[in-house]
Structure formats: structure tokens, C-alpha cells
């Protein structure tokens, strides 16, 4: 693109932004019947906008999101395993290279953080990282679902529900505990139990980070004078940042604590070193 075309493009873009902003300001404030307090409280607790689960029970919309995300990931993984992986080549293509880089990243994260008993750790941090990333990006699709109150709601990220965040935090803690048992037996259990606040901190860190993006977007959408262009930038920015940061933070913390509790006792390490030197 030449400098003249680039300048024209920037001028046109700025002019459109100014027109939209002026139009938004002329429209005025919000005419919503619900107060902002009710809107944001329902975004957290989902006390009003529940969704029926096949007519069996009314559940939070985030639970429906989790079912969709899990189903999509399982189908995608099955398709890759059946149709893509058998056709891998020595000279990888773009998609093969992307998969290999993704798997290598989490595998190296597990190996560098935990040099002992890290085969299962690599698989877990890969699964958890992909679930957090895809689940966070899910809210960008804006899939609508009918509520039990008669309206519709855009399905949120699965981990914006506190129950989902707590379960993922507790699952990560159990994985860390299994590493302690496998690597250091009773001492590993003791090391893990010392970090009794770890599942709580991991859960609320994940829940708070994802919920903050949801609340900021709701706040921007609520004010009609800001709800034309700004939510696009706010929503995408918060969603992408949270997807990347939270996936990395939880997997890194899990791998780091797993490595600490699974480290064998000093006597066992000395025995291994003496055996290797004798050979």
C-alpha cells in the first residue's frame, strides 16, 4: 500500500469514527428498564437469566457454554487424530507445524518446571490451557440461548461461572497432589497439603480475571452512548488478553507446584547418582 492510499485510508477511518461517536452522543443515555446494578449482578450470579437444560433443570448459561466447548474440542481432537495425524509428513505444513509448536510449548513447560514424573503433566497442562483459551474465546461468537424468563442471552465463557473456576482449580490441585505421591510418596503429600490455599487462589484468580472482562463489556453495552463501536474493541481486547494470560498463568502455576512436590528426596537422588557412577 502506497503512502497516499494509506493516508486516505486513515483519514476515512478517522472520519467514520468521528461520525459514529457524534451520532452516539446525539442519541443520548440509556433507556434500559433494569438498573446497572441488576444487570451486573445477574452477569455474576445468573439469578434471572437461566437456561433450561433439555427441559430437565434450569442451569447457568455458562454451563451450557461448557458443554458446547467440551463437545467441540472432543470432536475436533477426534477429527485431527483420525484424519490429520496419520498424514503427517517429514516436512511439515502450516497446520502440522502449528500443532507441533503448540504441543512442544506445553511439553517443554512441563519438562522445565518438573524434571521428574512429567509425562502426565504435559498432557494435563496442554488440555487445561486449550480449554481455558478456547472457552474464553467462546464468548466472542455471541451464541444466543433462550432463557426461562422468556428472553434471550448471549452465552458467556464457561469459566465466568464461579463453579467452573473452582472445579478447574481443584482439579489442578489434585493433579499436583498426584505428582507429589508419584514422585516423593508421603513427603510429596505433605508438601502438597502445605499449599492448602492453592486451589482457592487458582480458582478465584481465574474467575476474577475472566469475570472482569465480562463486567466491563456489560458496563459499556449498558450505556447506549458507548455501545456502538467501543464494545468491539473492549470485548476483543479483554477476551484475547484473558485467554492468553490466564491459560499461561494456570498452566505455569500447575507445572511449577507439580515440580516442587514431585521432587524426589535427597537420599533417592544420591542413590541414583551413585548407581550411575558405578556403572
N, C-alpha and C positions, 0 to 999 in steps of 0.2 A: 504494500500500500504506500503510495507516494505521500509526501508531506502535505500537499494541497488537499488530497482526499481525506487524509487523517484529520486535518484541521476542520474540514467541512463536517465530518462525522462527529467530532467533538462538539462543534457549535450546535448541530442539530440535536444531539443528545442532551446537552445542557438546556436548550430551548424547550424540549419536551418535558424535562424535569421541572422547569420553572412553571410551565403551563399547568402541569398536574398539581404542583404544590399550591399555586394560586387558586385553582379550582377546588382543591380540598379545603383551603381556608375559607373560601366563599360559602361552601356547603354548611359549615358550622359544626357545632358539637354533636355529641352522641344523643340518640333518641331511644336508647335501649330501655326496655321496661325493667330489667334486672339491674341491680346496683353492681358496681365493680367488685364489691366485697363478696357478693353471692357468686358472681362469675368465677372469681379466682378460687374461692373456697370449693366450688364444685369441680374445678380443674384438678384439685388435690384429692378431695375425698370421694368424688363421683357419687354424692348422695342423691342427686336428682336424675342425672343423665346416665342411667344404667341401660345395659343391652341384654336382651333375652338370649340365653344360650340354648338354641334349638327348642325353645319353649319349656325347658326343664327348670331353669333357675335364672334369676336376674343377676348379672355379674358386671364388674367394672369393664369399661371399654378396653382398658389395657390388657385384660385377659384375652379378649378376642384378638387383639393385636399379637399377643404372644403365640397363640395357636397358628395364626397366619404365617408369622415369621418362621416358627419352627417347621411347619409343613413345607414352606417354600425352600428353606435351607436343606431339609432332608431330600426333597425331590431333586434339587439342584445337585446335591452331593451324589445321589444315585445316578443321575444322568452323566456326570463327569466320570464316575467310576466305571460305568458300563460302556460309554461311547467315546470318551475322550482319552482317558489314561492308557488304554490298550494301543492307541495310535500315537503315543509319544515318540519323538524322534531324537536322534543324537544331536542334531542341530535344531534347537527349539524354536517354535514360532512365538508370536507375541503372547498368545493366551497361555501356552505352556510355560513361557518364561515368567509370566505374571504369577501363575500358580506356584512355580518353584521358588520364586523370590518370597512369596507370602509364607509358604511352609518353612523355608530356610530362616526367615526372620524369627518366627516363634520357636523353632528348634534351637537356634543359636541363643535366644533369650533363656531358654530352659537350661542349656548346657553351661552357659557362662554364669548363671545365677546358682545353679545346683549341679556340681560335677558328679554327684552321687545319686543314683536311682532317678534318672531324669527322663526315662523313656516315656512313661505315662504323663509326666509333667508337660512335655512338649505337646502332646495331643490335647491335653486339657486347656492349656493357655491358648492354643490355636482355636479350639471350639468356643471358648468363652470370649475371646477377642472378636471373632467373626460375629458371634451372636450380639454382642454389645454394639458393634459397628453397624451391622445391618438393621438391628432393632431400632437404633437411634435414627437412622436414615429413613425408616419406615414412615415416620410421621410426615415426611415431605410429600408423600404420594397423596395425602388428603383423602383417603378412602372413607366414604360416608357409611354410617350404620344407623338404622332406626333405633330410637330409644323407647323405653317403656312409657315415657311421658308423652309420646306422640310426635316428637320432633326427630331431628337427625343430628348426629355428632360426627366430627372427624376423628377417626381412630388415632389415639396418641401412641407414643413409643411404649413398648411393653414395660420398660424399666422406670417409667414415670409413675408406676404404681409401687407404693412402699413395700407391698408383699413380695413382688417380684425381685426388688432390690435386696430385701432381707434373705430370700431364698438363695440368690446367687452369692451373696456374701457368706452365708452359712455353708453352701456347697464348696466354695473356695477354702473355707476353714477346714472342712472335712478332708479335702484333698491334701492340705498342708499336714493335717494330723496323720493321714495315711503315709505320707513321706517320712514323718518322724518315726512311725512304727517300723517301716521298711528299712530305714537307714540306721536308726540308733535304738530300736526296741523301747524299753521302758524310759530311758533317758530322753528319747525323742518325744514320747508322750508328755513327759514333764516339761520339756521345752515348749511344746505347743500349748499346754494348758496355762503356762505363764502369760501367754498373749491372749487372755480371755476376752479382752475388749476388741480384738481384731475383727471378728465378724460384724460387730456393731459399727465400728468405724468404716469398714469397707462398704457396708450396706448403705449407711447414711451419706457417705461421700458420693457414692454412685447415684443415689436417689436425689440428693440435693442438687447435684450438678445438672442432671437431666431435667429436673423439675424447674430449675431456674430459667432455662430456655423456654419451656412451655409457658411459664407465667409471664415472662417478658413479652412473648408473642401475643398472648391473650390480652395483655395490657395495651399493646399497640393496636390490636384489632378493635378493642373496645371503643377507642376514641376514633370516630369516623373521619376526623380531620387528619389523622395519621395513617389511615387504613387503606391507602391506595397503592403507594409504591414502597414505603418503608418496611412493611411486613415481609416483603420478598427478601430484602437484604438482611433484615434482622433474623428471620426464620432460617434462611440458608446458612448464615454465618454461625449462629448459635448451634445449629444442628451439626454442621460439619466439624466445628471445633470440639463439641462434646463427644461426637462419635470417635474422633481420633484420640483425643486426650484421655477419655475415660476407658476406652479399650486398652490403651497402653498402660495407664496407671494401674488398673486392676490386675492385668496380666503380669506386670512388673512386680507388684507387691506380692502376688501369689508366688511367683517364681523365687523372689528373694527370701521370703519367710520359709518356703519349702526347702531351699538350700540350707538355711540356718538350722532347721530342726532335723534334717536328714543327714547331717554331717556325722560320720561315724566317730566313736570315742577315740581318744588318742592312742590307747593301747592297741586297738584293732588296726589303726594305721601303721603303727610301729611294727606289728607282726607282718603286715603285708610288705612293708619295705624290707624287713629282714629276710623274708622268703624270696623276694625278687633279687636281693643282693647275693644270696646263697646260690641261687640258680646261675 
